[in-house]
Amino acid sequence: MEKYEIIKLLADRNRFNIFTKLMDYDELAVSEIESLLGLKQANTSKHLKKFKDLGILESRRDKNMIKYKIRDQFINENTDFIKYLML
């Protein structure tokens, strides 16, 4: 994955905020992201799909909800870039 794809993805304020919340909380459900950021479910799901399409996020089912987290591989491959973003 090219850095410019990540930058383009994170250029959207809502996606950047989702990314930073996932970094802060490690794993969140759509409803938790909605609550933290004041987003609607449909918009949140569309943003999360873009992350998944680029291989940045992984998901798992937990009872009746799906939890999302940033893939460890993505973090390991982009440590310096993530540190820069989180300043």
Secondary structure, 3 states (H helix, E strand, C coil): CCHHHHHHHHCCHHHHHHHHHHHHHCEEEHHHHHHHHCCCHHHHHHHHHHHHHCCCEEEEEECCEEEEEECHHHHHHCHHHHHHHCC
